[in-house]
């Protein structure tokens, strides 16, 4: 990397560090005024930015990207607006513990091509709410719309007297420059949203990182479910923005007892079931066999375009391509995450077999992320949830929208979904402003008088066993 590029990165971090020092002096009222101004600016530009993103990335459709922008601004703001993020945020009278929120410092936000403008506005809002300067690192295939989103937010922040350079964006293109930025000692945290390789680089950088794992979401339609409703919700979710949300369903599992009813309802609602030859044709255009990853050429593309690429004919008004499969794993590429309106389909012998198939799908590239079930049998819902290794188990709702906290539940609205340690993440939460704070705790000397009277004499008597000590401890405490 050239010295000029290194100096540009140094300048960015220098300005961010100075902004952090200024931001640290702001009170809650000042912070909330900035956040409100940025949310309004983002929401007011929701259509413009959606159109720009769709045009530049050639993924998804602008109408659904508008909805993503609404989630990233209005829904996120409504969730954040009453949160305390400055100074004393809690005081427990019983324990005497007082919690104080402190900002963490400059944050690097790595942005995916699939959801550029919405992810940027979301990350900016949670960073500003926690008084942290943020540096946007856009995907090279979404740089124009990303920079415009960042610019709109920055101008709004400045109009509300935010610190200068509290929002910056990099225009570097190479992976080497991104890595250098990630490893910079003045950087406090990386918010990494993107491919598995990029997230791994963030975690390997030596800088604390909040990343997300891959999603390979199984959806189980259990036989007590309302089939037309379940199918409608599933197709609505999988076709949303042409499947670009990582929480979208990737494989459907149904019991053989209801399989024919589900298939007929899916066909009625616009699903096209591929025959074995068509499945192979779609597989070839959707998957890079050598790299064991989905082809970027199909990500966010319409059914019509994917069918044309595969050289197959589908009926007019087809909304989703369905591939009936037997196996799960690397030998069956369409059993993996494909961010497009392509869905794998499995038949199970019974409930236990369906659970096993969902677990296999969950562990095949989507561990820790999200799982979905349609059922009105509470016992089976709970068993399914306990068996799934997923940070979010969505019930009777579209997974794409449900997992990100959009309309259907009270999960925190978020465009960064943690997958826990199994997904090589630090949290299973929907990431929000509270994850971008350092919490100080004030604790005072408060010894119980009876505990003082008990003392430690008993602990020095070898003849006294643990049961006796426990009894004495509880008696005195």
N, C-alpha and C positions, 0 to 999 in steps of 0.2 A: 504494500500500500504506500502511495506517495506521501511525502511529508506535508504537502498542502492539504490532503484529505485528513491526515492526522490532526493538523492544526484546526481544521474546521470542527472536528469532533471536540477538541479541547475547548474551543470557543463556546460551543453549545453547552457543554457541561459547566464551564465557568459561569455563564449567564444563568443557568439553572440553579447553581449553588447559591448565587447571590439572590435570586428570586426566592429560594427556600428560606434564606435568612430574613427577608422582608415578610414573607408569608407567615412565618412563625409568630410574628407580632400582632397578627389580626385576631379580632374577637369573633364570636359566633355570629353576631349580627352582620358584620362585614362579609364574612364568608358566605352566609346565606343569601345576601344581596347579589354577590357574584354568581353563585350557582343558579339563582333564579333568572338572572339576565342571560346566562348561557343556555339554559334549558329553553327559554322562550325563543332565542335566536335559532337554535337547532330545530325546534318544532315549526317555526315559521318558514324554514327552508327545507322541510321534509320532502316535498315533491321535487324541487329542483335537484337536491342531492341524490334522491332515488333515481331520477332520470339519468343523471350524470354517471352514477355507479353502474346502472344497467347498460348504458351505451359504451362505457369504457371497458368494463370487464367482459361483456358479452355473455353474462351469466344471469339466470333468473329473469324476473320481469319487474319493471319499475313499480307496478301497483303493490306487489307484496313487499318491495323494499321500502315503500312509504310506511307500511305497517311496522316494519322493523325499526324505522327511524322514530316512529311514535313510541314504541316500547323503550327505545334507548334514551328518549328525552322525557316525555310526559310521565310514563309509568315509573321510570327510574327516579325522576324528581319527586313524584308523590311519595315514593318509598323513603327518600332521603330527607325531605324538607324539615321534618320534625326531629331528626336524630341530632343528639349532642355529639359534636366532634372536636370541641375546643374546651380546654380547661377541665374543670371537675365535671365528669359525666355521670358519676354515681357515688352514693354514700350509703353504706350499710350501717345503720345505727346499732344493730345487734353485735356485729363483729368489729365495728370501728374502722373498717377498711374503706378508704376513699380511693376512687379510680380517677386518674387524670389522663386525658388524651393528648398525645403529642404527634406531630407529623413525622414521617419517616425520611423525607428528603426526595431528591429528584427520581422520577420514575420513567422508565423506558416502556412505551406501549407498542408492542409488535402487532401489526394489523393484518388480518387475513384478506385474501382477494374475494372470498365468498360473501363477507358482510362488512365491507370497508367503512362506509359512512356511519352506519349504526354503531359499530364497535368503537369507532373513534369518539363519537359523542358520548357514549356510555362511559368509556374510560376517562374522558376529560371530566365529566361530572363527578365521578367518584373520587378522582384525584383532587379536584378543587375543593370538594366538600371536606376532604381530610387535610387541606392546606399543603398539598404537595405539587410542586411544578411537574409538568409532564412533557415528555419528548415523544412525538409520534414518529414511528418508523413504518411507513406505508409499504404495502406490497408493490412491486414494480409494475404490475399489471393494473393497479388501481391508484396510481400516484396522483393523477389530476383531481379526481373526486375526493381523495383523502386529504390532500392539501387544502382544497376548498372548504371541506368540513372543518378542518383545524383552524383555518383563517377566520371563518364565520364565528366560531366559538371564541377565538382569541380577541377579536374586535369587540364582541359582546362583553367579555370579561374585563377588557380595558375600560369600556364605558361605565363599568361598575367599580372602577378604581382598584382593579386587581394589580398585583405586582407585575412589573414589566418582565417579559420572558417567562411568565408562568406556564405558557403553552408555546412549545416550539415544535418544529418538524424537520426531519432530515431529508435531504434529497439524494443521499448516496444510493448507489445502485448495486454494489458488489456485496457478496456475502461476507467477505473479509472485513469490510467496513462495519457491517452490522455486528460481527463478532468483536471487533475492537471496541465498539460502543458498549456492548454488553459487559465487557470486562473492565470498563473504566472504573477506577477506584472511587470516583465521586458519585457514581450511580448507586442509589439506595435499593432499588427493586426493579425487576423486569416483570411486566404483565404480558405474558406470551400467549397469544392466540394464533394458531396456525397448524401447519403440518407437524407430524411426530418428530421429524428430524430437527425442525426449528425449535420446538419446545425442549428437546433433549439438549440442544446447544445452549439454550437459556439456563437450564439446570446445571450444565457443565461449566458455565462461565466463571464461577466463583462469586457471582453476585446473587443475593437472594432472589428467588423467582416464584411467581404464581403462574403456573401453566395449566393447560388442560390436556386430557388424554383424548384418544380417538373414540368415536362413538360407533358401535355396531348394534343398534338398538333392536332387541327382539320384541315383538308384540304378539300377545297371546289372546285370541278370542275364545274364551271359555264358554262352555255350552249353555250357561245360564244367561249369557249376554243377549242384548237386543241386537240382532245381527245387522239389520239395515242401518241402525244408528252407528254401530261399531265400524262397519265398512265405510260409511260416510265420513266419520271422523278420521279414520285411517287415511283415506284417499285425500281428504282436505289437508292433512298434515304432510303427507309424503310429497304432494305436488306443490306445497307452499314454496314460492320462489324457486320452483323446479328442484326442490330437495336439497338446497344448499345449507340448511341448518344441521349441525352435527348431531342434534338430538332427534332427527327425523327417523322414522321406522325403517329398518333395513331388511327385516325378514318377518313374515307372518307365520305363526304356528296355530293350527286348529286341529281339533280331534276329528277322527274319521267319521264319527257319528253325525257331525254337522258340516263336514267339508263340502258336500255338494251344495248345500244351502248357501254357504259362504261364497263359493265360486259363482253361483248364479247371481247372487246379489252384487258381487264385485263386477261381473260382466255388465249387469244392468246399470251400474254407476260409472262405467267407462274404463274398466280394466280389460286389458288384452292379455290372455294367457299364451305364452310362447310355447311352441312345440320344441322338441329336443334340438332340431337343426337351427331354429331361430334363436334358441337359448345360446348355442355355441357362437352364432354370428354376433349377438349382442355382447357376449363375453369378450370376444376379440377386440371390440372397439371400446369396451368399458374398463379394460384391465391391462396393465403392463405385466406380462408374464415374468419377464426377467427381474423386475424390481419388486414384484409382489405388492403393487399398489394400484389404486384406481388411476385411470387415464385422465389427465386434466382436460382433455378434449370433450369429455362427456359431462363434466361437472357443471351443474346448473343449466343444462340444455333441455330443450323441450322433447317430448315424446316423438314428435314428427322428425326432428333433426336426428335423434338417436336412431330411429328406425331407418332413416335414409342412409346414415353412416354405416349401418349394419346390412343394408341392402335387403330389407324386408318390408312388406306391405302390411299396414295396420288399418283397421276401419277408421272412418272419419269420426272425430270427436273422442278418440281414445285419449284417456287422461294418464294412464299408468301402464307400464309393461311389467308383467308378472311372470317369473321364472319358477316353475315347479321343480324342486330339487329333492334329492335323497340324502346327500352327504353335506357335512359342514367341515370347512378347513381349506387349506391352501390348494387342494386339488379341485375345489369348487369355488372359483373366484367370486361368483355372484352371491356367495354366502358371507362376503366381507362388506365393509362399508363402501357404498357407492353413493356419492352426493348428487343424485339425479333421480328422476321418477322411474326407478327400476326397483322392483321388490321381489325378494325370494319368497317361496311358498312351501311350507312343510305340513305334512299330515302326520298326526301322532295317534298312537293306539288308544291312549287314555290320558288322564290328568297327569299321572306320574311321568309318562313318556313325554308329554308336552313340556313339563318342567325340565326334564333332562335336555331336551333340544334347546330350550331357551337358555339354559346354563351354558351349553356348548357354544351357542351363538354369542352370549355375553363374554365368554372367555376367548373367543376368536376375534380379537382386535377391538373389543369394546368394554373391557373390564373396568368397573368403577363408574361408568358414565350413567346411562339411563336404561330403564326397562319399562314396558307398557303392558297393561292388562285390561281387557274389557270383561267384566263379570259382575254379577249381583250376589255372588256367594262369598260372604265376608270371610269365612274360614279359608277358602281357597285363595282369596286375595292376599290374606296375611301370610299364608304358607308360601305363595309365589314371591312375595316381597322378602321374606326371610331367606329364601333360597337364592335370590338374585344378588350378585355383587354389583350393586348400582347405587350411586349417590342419590338418584331420584327414581322412584317407582311411581309412574303416573297411572291413574286409575280412571277409566271411562272418559278419556279426553284425548285430543290430538297431542302426540308427544312433542312435536316441534314447538308448538306454542306453550304447552303445559310445562315443559322442563325449564323454559326461560322465564316463567312467571308472568305470562301474558294472558290476562282475562279469566283463565279457567281455575285459578287457585291463588293461594297467598304466599307462594314461594317468592323470594326476593327477585325482582326483575333484574336479569343479568345476561350479558353476552359472553360471560366467561364462566364455564361450568366445571367445577373441580371434580376430579375422579378418584381422590383419595390415594393412599399409598399403593394400592394395587395398580392404579393407573399412573403411578410414578408422580403423583401430585401430593401436595402437603395438606389439602383439604378436600372434603366432599361437598362443600358449600357452593351455593351460587355466589360468586365473589362480588363484594360490594365495598362501600367506603370503609366499613369497620375493619376490613382486612388490610387497610392501608394506614393503620394507626399503630403507634407504639403506646402501650398502656402502662403508666406508672401506678404503683399502689402504695398508699400510705398505710402503714399498720402501726398500732400503738401497743405499748406494754399493757396487757390486760390479763393477768394471771388469776385464775379462780382460787379463792382462799382455801377451799378444801383441798385442791391439788397441791398448794404450797404446804399444807399440813401433812399430806401424804409423803412428800419428799421422795428421795431415791433410796432410802435405807433398804427397803425390801428387795430392790434389784441387785443388791450386793450379797444377798443370802442365797447360796447355791441350792438350798433345800426347797426354796419357793419355786413352784412350777408356773407355767404360762397361764393355766386356768385360774390359779389363785391371784396372780397379778392382774389378770383381766377383771376379776371380781372386785378387787380393791380399787382398781382404776375407775371402773364404772360407778362404784359406790361414792368415790370422792369427787368425781368430775361433775 
